[in-house]
Amino acid sequence: MKTVILAVAIRILIPIFIIFSVYTLFRGHNHPGGGFIGGLIGAIAFVFHTMTHGPQQTVDTFLKINLYGYPRQPNQSRSLYLMRMMRVNVWRRRKMAHHPEIKERMIRVEPIYIIATGLLLAAGSGVVGLVFGQPFMHAYWADFYIPIIGKPGTPILFDIGVYLLVIGVVLKITFVMSEE
Amino acid sequence: MNHLLIMLPLLIPLFGAILSLFSWRYVRAQQVIGILAQACMLIASFLLLFDVNDNGIRTTQVGSWPAPFGISLVADLFSSMMVITSSIIGMAIYLFSIKGLDKARQTFGYYPVLLILQMGVSGACLTGDLFNLFVWFEVLLICCFVLIALGGTKPQLEGAIKYVTINFLASGFLLTGIGVVYGILGSLNLAELAVLVRTPVSHPALITMAGMFFLIAFGIKAAIFPLFFWLPASYHTPPIAISAFIAGMLTKVGMYALIRLFTLVFVTDQELTIPLFTVLAGFTMVIGVFGAASQNDFRKILSFHIVSQIGYMLMGLALFTPLAIAGSVYFIIHNILVKTNLFLISGVVAHNRGTFALKKLGGVYLQHPFLSVLFFISAFSLAGIPPFSGFWGKFMLAKAGFEIDSFVIVLVSLAVSLITIFSMTKIWNEVFWKNKPETDPLDDVVTAREKKDNRLLHLPVLFLVLFILFIGVYAEPVVSMAQLAAEQLLNSELYINAVLKK
């Protein structure tokens, strides 16, 4: 479904969706919101992008990163090599992409790994209580206060886990459905 | 410490599944993770059983919210015996699937889903909250749907749709029942419900009605007489590793929930429930065994026998004496092991011969005498020949029946045993004893690799037979544990005090 209006609008809407979803995620402990609903709102951004540009484009834009580099020369110092690699990948990406010596390496995030990470975070946040001899999912809160986010604690880890899980599942479903 | 012990049967499969998801592309790694998780699970569940056996009912409150408000997890003897049995057959199924399941299915998430299914079984057995029971049954339903449909062949999809449709209906009944209970009593914690139904102000008729919702819901899940038809229609479709786990475990979890609820909560109107259960148990046994006698497919015979055996477990609940409930508990444990093992044996036979149809099979005794011995032990355990395990379960049930003069149901159960022997003998004659039908001689050539695979396939069967022999020949500790479990089930005070900490 290629429409110009949606394609233009979605470029402005995606950051709004994502910022709003993160906002919903963090206000969730004492107000309506939380990981599940935040994840769904965040997933809308990707779903709309897939609807306008197709799944391949979504993967290329959001879930894939190309790293550029070349093998280290025998007598080149390691720190110099690392700094050059960083410069290649951070500042001069476009130029380096067509450089003859530079090789491309693609890192792609599959939705299944987002799901697994989310599950691990959510389940891991519950284990913290067990480690200290309390029941599963016993909440632990930090003593300090971060502006905007508030007091960090194990429940927010759980919510972030759910957020990632929901985004991963929706992405997977969207990709599979739009391929058919 | 008890917080950790109760959580471990849930956490080990969960973390195993997460790690398997991370190694999505590496089937070998998933196999290793799965086997390790099963081994840990086996150890953890034995530790849980010893702990419960020494210290009585153990509880934990998830998230530290106190009992009637938060989520309680309760481990008594019955539930920890269920967890152990599930981890034993989980181990066997994992060992079997490495060689017994095709690579395509293994790559599409078979291992993580099976681990989540096991978490669901542990959760349903350990939860002390009605709504959580529903959630765990949904976990079971979803995982079973994935496993039955995995691979997507036509008969599988047909079976999966039948399975899911009827089980959705069951979930609907279950949810309605939970809603009614919450509407009447205002709580979903099983211990608090047990207190509330025993106070005189409650409404006995409405509670009985809610109980009937639960009877229908778990009756469908456990395949009780008028509601069993989905089971033989769907259990023979997926590959054997999958159908062995589902067939061995899932109906018994339904039965577990039924026994738990009708000994703890819905005990107010026993003039209605006990005759009802007696009739249902009798019909379930008879119809199941006749269905099995008329079949000519290895797996279909076994599927119908599941239905028939469910009748025995229900019979214990219908007699409602301590000995009868102990018989039910013992019978459930025995039946999970034996039924899974029979399915696995049919899988080994089919792996060699490529078919489950009795007509095309034959001569297995000549080729695999050891497998035949293993089948013999399992089949005669199922039929209830002493000294094998089925005998003790049936003996306890029959004795409990005679003690309270319910002769009809005992006679029915003994007659059904005879017909069970008939169908086991039929399998023995057709598959193991009779001469092999004429086939292409090239099929009989066994390569060295196939021989090695075969040996690996025998391993889980042998593993289960050891446990079957243990609970049969050395029945005393298991039987006495079942009797203790029955005492705990019938003495609701113990459960209530443990959860509400009075």
Contacts between the chains, C-beta under 8 A, distances in Angstrom:
chain1	res1	chain2	res2	distance
A	110	B	24	7.4
A	112	B	21	6.1
A	112	B	24	5.2
A	113	B	21	7.7
A	113	B	22	6.8
A	113	B	24	7.6
A	115	B	21	6.5
A	116	B	18	5.6
A	116	B	21	3.7
A	116	B	22	4.9
A	116	B	24	7.8
A	119	B	14	7.8
A	119	B	17	7.7
A	119	B	18	4.9
A	119	B	21	7.0
A	120	B	18	5.0
A	120	B	22	7.9
A	123	B	11	7.2
A	123	B	14	5.5
A	123	B	15	6.5
A	123	B	18	6.6
A	127	B	11	7.0
A	129	B	3	8.0
A	129	B	63	8.0
A	129	B	64	7.5
A	130	B	3	6.1
A	130	B	4	5.4
A	130	B	7	6.2
A	130	B	11	8.0
A	133	B	1	7.7
A	133	B	3	7.3
A	134	B	3	6.9
A	134	B	64	6.3
A	135	B	3	4.8
A	135	B	60	5.0
A	135	B	61	5.4
A	135	B	62	5.9
A	135	B	63	6.6
A	135	B	64	5.2
A	136	B	3	6.6
A	136	B	7	4.8
A	136	B	11	7.7
A	136	B	60	6.9
A	136	B	62	5.1
A	136	B	63	7.3
A	137	B	62	5.3
A	137	B	63	4.2
A	137	B	64	7.9
A	138	B	63	6.4
A	138	B	64	4.7
A	139	B	63	7.0
A	139	B	64	7.5
